[in-house]
Amino acid sequence: MVLEEMVYGVSHETEPTSFHDAISGPEPKEWIEAIQCEVSSVDENQSWEPCCLPPGRKAIPLKWVFKKKTNAEGKVCRYKAKSVCKDFMQREGIDFEMFAPVAKFQSIRCLIAIAAYYGLKLEEMDVVTAFLNPDAEEETYIQVPQGLDVPEEFKIGATALCLLKELYGLKQAPRLWNDAVNATLHRLNLTRCNLDPCLHVRKEKMSLLSSLFMLMILS
């Protein structure tokens, strides 16, 4: 028994491993709603457009990843579905350039210690469909994912979808998301820490208590 099962009583075996399993399993309503939510997010962000696949290029296949989110009591509170690219088909230098920093555990412990010592309040937020926010830099082509209506353009010659935004599973997606966040925080006058590129600080006065710390954690 894995640790997650011991703590939450939830096994990965209860989560579908394919699109077919999700819509034909014991909880099709919940998973279909999760799929529709993901497709709506992609549509709202205008993440792709139909196109003709250029010679010598391949369309990256997609797969659905399903996850049950649990609360503190271990009860399922949310069903999540993500359309994820199978990035093993990407070629470095052609389909992507990758690098994205991750927060250091020392930074996390330091912020928690400062907050505890001075009685400060820590706030946490989650960016929904974070990777759908940055614009795509490289030309990346994908196949039409299962569950998505085939666009009308495919009837008149389109053979793939060209990404306008990044998708989960692409090797360059974390880097582009990191670049977008850094640009936004810079406009808000937060300065990136030299020792941890995921830690940003804004000093209002010459005092630690009047400073704003923001640590970006990519998970």
N, C-alpha and C positions, 0 to 999 in steps of 0.2 A: 504494500500500500504506500503510495507516494505521500509526501508531506501535505500537499494540498487536500488530499482526500481525508487525512487525519484531522486537519484543522477545520475544514469546511464541510466535509461529508459529501463533496461533489467530485465525481470522477470525470476525466476527459472522455470516457466512453459514452457519456450522456450527450456529448456534443457531436453534431454531424461532422463528417469528414469530407463531404462533397455536397454539391447543389442538389443532386438527386436524393441523397439521404435526408437533407433538410426538409424538402417539400413532401417527402413520402414517409417520414418518420412519425413518431408519436406526438410531436409538437409542431405540425406544419404551420398553423396559424401564427404562432410567435415568430418562427423563422422567416415566414413570408413577409411579415410586417417589418422585420429587421432588414431584409433584403430591399424592400421598397424604400425604407428610410435611407439606406446607403445610395440607392440609385437616384433618389431625389436630391441628395447632397451633391452628387456628381453632376446632375443636370443643372442645379442652381449655380454651381461654380463654373459652368461651361467648361468642363474639363477636357473635352475632346470634340473632334469634328470628323465626319466621314471624308475619306480621301482615297486616291489610287496609290497603291503601294509602289514606291520607286523601284527601279531595277536594282537587284543586288541586296535589297533590304528584306528583312523578315519581320512579320508581325508577332509581337510577344504574346503568348497565351496568358490568360488570366485564370485564377482559381478563386473560389470563395472560401474564406476562413470564418468559422463560426465559434463564438465564445459566449459563455454564460457569465455574467457579472454577479457577484454575491455581495450581500451587505455584511455588517459586523456579526450578525447571528448565523451567517452561512446560508441564508436563504437567497434564492435567485431573485434578483431585482431588475435585471435588464438582459435582453438578448441582443447581441451585437453580431453584425455580418459585415465583413470587409471584402471588397474586390481587390485582390492582390496580384501583382504581376509576378510571373515566374522569371526572376531576374537571371537565371543561369544562362539565358540566351543573349544577354547583353554583352557587348564587346567594349572593353575599356578603350577610351580614345575615340570611339565611333559613336557609341550609344550613351556614354556617360563619362564624367570625371567625378571622383568621389573623395570627400573628406568632410567629416563633421565631428566636432569635439563633443565630449560627454562631461558632465559635471563630476568633479572629484568628490569622493566621500569625505575628505577632509573639509571641504567647503560646506557640505551639508551639516556635518557635525559642529562646525564652527558657528554657523548661523543659528542652529538650535541652541547651542551653549550661550550665545550672546542674548538671544531672546529669553532664555530661562533666567539668566543672571540679572537682566535689567527689567524683567517683567513685561517684555514686549509681546505683541500679538503677531503670530505667524498666519499668513493667508496663503491658501493654495487654490489654484485654478487649473482647469483642464481645457485645452483648445480642441474642440470637436472637429474631426476630419482635418487635422492640422496640415497634412501634406498636400491637401487640395488648394491651399492658399497661394503658394508661389507659382509664378508663371514658369513654364518649361523653357529650358535653355537649349537643350539638344533636341533634334528631331527624333521622336520616339513613336513607334507605331505598335498598336495592340490589336488583338482580335476582339470581336464583339463578345462581351461576357455573357454567360448564361443568365437568363432572367431579364435581359434587356431586349426590348423590341428592336428588331433589325431596322435601322434607319432606311427611309425611302431611297436615299442616294445609292444604296447597294443594288437597287433594281436597275440603275442606269450607269453602272460601271464602277462604283466605289468598292474597294476590296479590303479596306482596313480602317482603323480609327487613328487619327493623328492626335497625340496628346497636346493640349494647350496648358494643362496644369500637371503637376506631378501626382503619381499614385503610390500607394503603399506597395512595397516590394521592389521598387526601382532603387538601384544602388545610389543614384544621385539625389534622391528625395530628401534624406536627412540634411545634406549639405545645403540645398536650396532653401529648406525650411529654416535652418540656422541663419543663413544669410538674410532672409526676410525679417526674422525676429531681431537680429542685430541692427538692421537699418531702422526699424521702428523704434527700438530702445534708444538708439543714437539721437533720433529726432526728439525724444523725450528727455534728452540731456542726461542719460545714464551712460557711464563710462565702463568699458569692459576692463576687467581685472587682468593684469599681466600674468598672474600666476594661475588663473583659471578662466579660460575664455567663455565659460558658461555663467560666470558671476559678473553681474553688472551693479554699479553703485552710483547713487546720486547724492551728493552732499549739499544740503540746504544751508547749513551753518557749520562752523568749525567744531562740530560735536558729533560723537557717534550716535547719540540718541535721536538726532535730527536727520540722520542719513537714511536713505532708502536703499535696501538691498534686494536684488532680484536674482534668483538662481534658476536657470533653465535646465530642466531635467527631461531628457528624451527617453521615452519608454515605448 
